[in-house]
Amino acid sequence: MAAELPLARQRLAQAGRVAALCGAGISAESGVPTFRGRGGLWENHRPEDLATPEAFSRDPALVWRWYHWRRELISHCQPNPAHLALAELERRLGRGFTLITQNVDGLHALAGSREVLEIHGSLWRVRCLGCGREREERRLDLPAPPLCPDCGGLLRPGVVWFGESLDGVLLERAWRAAHTCEAMLVIGTSAVVQPAASLALVAKQAGAYVIEVNLAATPQSGQVDVSLLGLAGDILPQLVAPS
């Protein structure tokens, strides 16, 4: 990696338009637990079975108890140097930078990133099934389930569940960023969750220089320009540092 990093840093510094796609790996370095692949149970339930519209229709209180548990855990986590490096890159490039995240933990905003495409939603947002209003909600003492203060309708977590479509507006912005960027960072992703996994290949085909940062090789490692293996919190600050 020592030989590859200076070139990657140079190419990133030369790019006027940069996109970054972040997956669970960047947040895991902050201690954020992930339910995908943990192999455990929560109150004798598989988390994958709770993150569905059907589960919420059957038992919204149960689903909300799980989300309360997740929100409580994440509330103790802080952004790591990788999050901070991406916030610095946004400050440097302004509108030339697009941050796309699959994570729902809100750590990018805490790090100072102002424009974040949260394509899978956020644990810190709630949406009313009655009036449709959506808002940020950081309180940890919500009832299970909470009700809308405006209309009394049932609130649901502002995340994308299995079986639901991603927000079309956010997805279009993500595709546009991938098509038009000159360099793309792919950080902490498994490169298997669609449609986000296709963004790096779209950028590559459009002529961007694609830099993968991950603990281990992924199915896309052989297709990107450079794959830097290691902790994002170690590598990203070096990449973003001025050449």
C-alpha positions in Angstrom: 0.0 0.0 0.0 2.9 2.4 0.7 3.7 2.6 -3.0 0.1 3.0 -4.1 -1.1 5.6 -1.6 1.0 8.6 -2.9 -0.5 8.2 -6.5 -4.0 7.8 -5.1 -3.5 10.9 -3.0 -2.3 12.8 -6.0 -5.2 11.8 -8.2 -7.6 12.7 -5.5 -6.0 16.1 -5.1 -6.2 16.8 -8.8 -9.9 15.9 -9.0 -12.4 18.8 -9.1 -15.4 16.5 -8.6 -15.2 13.7 -6.1 -17.8 11.2 -4.9 -17.5 9.0 -1.9 -19.6 5.9 -1.2 -19.5 4.6 2.5 -20.6 1.3 3.9 -20.7 -0.3 7.3 -16.9 -0.6 7.6 -16.3 3.1 8.2 -18.8 3.2 11.1 -17.6 -0.1 12.6 -14.4 1.7 13.4 -16.4 4.0 15.6 -17.9 1.0 17.4 -21.2 1.0 15.6 -22.7 -2.5 15.7 -24.1 -4.0 12.5 -26.8 -6.6 12.4 -25.9 -7.9 8.9 -23.7 -11.0 9.4 -23.6 -10.9 13.2 -25.3 -14.2 13.4 -27.0 -13.3 16.7 -30.5 -12.8 18.0 -32.2 -9.9 19.7 -34.9 -11.1 22.1 -35.0 -14.3 20.1 -35.7 -12.5 16.9 -33.5 -12.3 13.8 -32.8 -8.6 13.1 -33.4 -9.2 9.4 -36.9 -10.3 10.2 -37.6 -7.1 12.1 -36.5 -4.6 9.5 -39.5 -5.1 7.2 -42.8 -3.4 6.7 -44.6 -6.7 7.5 -42.9 -6.9 10.9 -43.9 -3.3 11.7 -47.5 -4.0 10.7 -47.7 -7.1 12.9 -46.0 -5.6 16.0 -44.8 -2.0 15.8 -44.0 -2.0 19.5 -41.6 -4.9 19.1 -39.9 -3.3 16.1 -39.5 0.0 17.9 -38.0 -1.7 20.9 -35.3 -3.0 18.6 -34.7 0.4 17.1 -34.5 2.0 20.6 -31.8 -0.6 21.4 -29.9 0.3 18.3 -30.3 4.1 18.8 -29.1 3.7 22.4 -26.0 1.8 21.3 -25.1 4.3 18.5 -25.7 7.3 20.8 -22.4 6.5 22.5 -20.4 6.4 19.2 -18.4 9.2 17.8 -17.1 10.0 14.4 -13.6 8.6 13.7 -10.8 10.1 11.6 -12.2 8.7 8.4 -15.5 10.6 8.9 -13.5 13.8 9.7 -11.4 13.4 6.6 -14.5 13.2 4.4 -15.9 16.3 6.1 -12.6 18.1 5.3 -12.8 17.0 1.7 -16.3 18.5 1.5 -15.0 21.8 2.9 -12.2 21.8 0.3 -14.3 21.0 -2.7 -17.7 22.4 -1.8 -20.3 21.4 -4.3 -17.7 19.4 -6.2 -18.0 16.7 -3.5 -20.8 14.2 -3.0 -21.0 11.9 0.0 -23.2 8.8 -0.4 -23.7 6.6 2.6 -25.4 3.3 3.2 -25.1 3.9 6.9 -28.0 5.0 9.1 -26.1 6.1 12.1 -25.8 9.8 11.4 -22.0 10.0 12.2 -21.2 11.9 9.0 -23.3 14.8 10.1 -21.7 14.7 13.6 -18.3 14.9 11.9 -19.3 18.1 10.1 -20.4 16.8 6.7 -23.3 19.1 5.6 -24.6 17.4 2.4 -25.0 13.6 2.9 -27.1 11.3 0.7 -28.4 8.8 3.2 -29.7 6.4 0.7 -30.8 3.9 3.4 -32.3 6.6 5.6 -31.4 7.5 9.2 -32.1 6.0 12.6 -32.4 9.6 13.8 -35.4 10.4 11.6 -39.0 9.4 12.1 -41.9 9.4 9.6 -45.6 9.6 10.3 -47.8 7.0 8.6 -50.7 9.3 9.0 -49.8 12.7 7.8 -46.5 11.7 6.1 -44.4 14.3 7.9 -40.7 13.4 8.5 -38.4 15.0 11.0 -35.2 14.4 13.0 -35.7 12.9 16.4 -32.7 12.4 18.7 -34.6 11.7 21.9 -33.8 8.3 23.4 -36.9 8.2 25.6 -39.5 7.7 22.9 -42.4 5.4 23.7 -42.7 2.2 21.8 -44.3 2.9 19.5 -44.2 6.7 19.3 -47.1 8.8 18.0 -47.0 11.9 15.7 -47.3 15.1 17.7 -49.1 16.7 14.8 -51.8 14.2 13.9 -51.5 11.4 16.5 -50.6 8.9 13.7 -48.1 6.1 14.2 -44.4 7.0 13.7 -42.0 4.6 12.0 -38.2 4.8 11.8 -37.0 6.8 8.9 -35.0 4.0 7.4 -35.4 1.8 4.3 -36.5 -1.7 5.2 -36.1 -4.9 3.3 -38.6 -5.0 0.5 -38.8 -1.2 0.2 -37.4 1.0 -2.6 -34.8 3.6 -2.1 -35.7 7.2 -2.4 -35.7 7.9 -6.1 -34.5 11.5 -5.7 -31.5 10.5 -3.6 -30.7 7.6 -5.9 -30.8 9.8 -8.9 -28.3 12.3 -7.3 -26.1 9.3 -6.4 -26.1 8.0 -10.0 -25.4 11.5 -11.3 -22.4 12.0 -8.9 -21.0 8.6 -10.0 -21.4 9.5 -13.7 -19.8 12.9 -13.4 -17.0 12.6 -10.7 -13.4 12.6 -11.6 -12.4 10.4 -8.6 -14.5 8.1 -6.4 -13.7 6.8 -3.0 -15.4 3.5 -2.0 -15.0 3.0 1.7 -15.9 0.1 4.0 -18.4 -1.5 1.6 -18.8 -5.2 0.9 -19.6 -4.3 -2.8 -22.5 -6.7 -2.8 -25.5 -4.6 -1.7 -27.3 -3.3 -4.7 -27.9 -0.7 -6.1 -25.1 1.0 -4.2 -22.6 -1.7 -5.3 -22.9 -0.6 -8.9 -22.0 3.0 -8.3 -18.2 2.4 -8.3 -18.4 0.5 -11.6 -20.5 3.3 -13.1 -17.9 5.8 -12.1 -15.1 3.7 -13.5 -16.9 3.2 -16.8 -17.4 7.0 -17.0 -13.7 7.6 -16.6 -13.3 8.3 -12.9 -10.3 7.2 -10.9 -11.7 4.8 -8.3 -10.0 4.2 -5.0 -11.3 1.4 -2.7 -10.5 1.5 1.0 -11.4 -1.6 2.9 -10.1 -4.1 5.5 -10.2 -6.9 3.0 -10.6 -7.4 -0.8 -14.1 -7.3 -2.2 -15.6 -8.5 -5.5 -14.7 -5.1 -7.0 -11.1 -4.9 -5.9 -9.8 -6.2 -9.2 -11.9 -3.7 -11.2 -11.0 -0.4 -9.4 -7.8 1.6 -10.0 -6.4 1.0 -6.6 -7.5 -1.0 -3.5 -6.0 0.1 -0.2 -6.4 -2.5 2.5 -6.5 -1.3 6.1 -8.5 0.9 8.5 -10.3 3.8 6.9 -9.4 5.9 9.9 -5.8 5.4 9.1 -5.9 5.6 5.3 -8.5 8.4 4.7 -6.6 11.1 6.6 -3.5 10.3 4.5 -5.5 10.4 1.2 -7.1 13.7 2.0 -3.8 15.4 3.2 -2.5 17.9 0.7 0.1 16.4 -1.7 
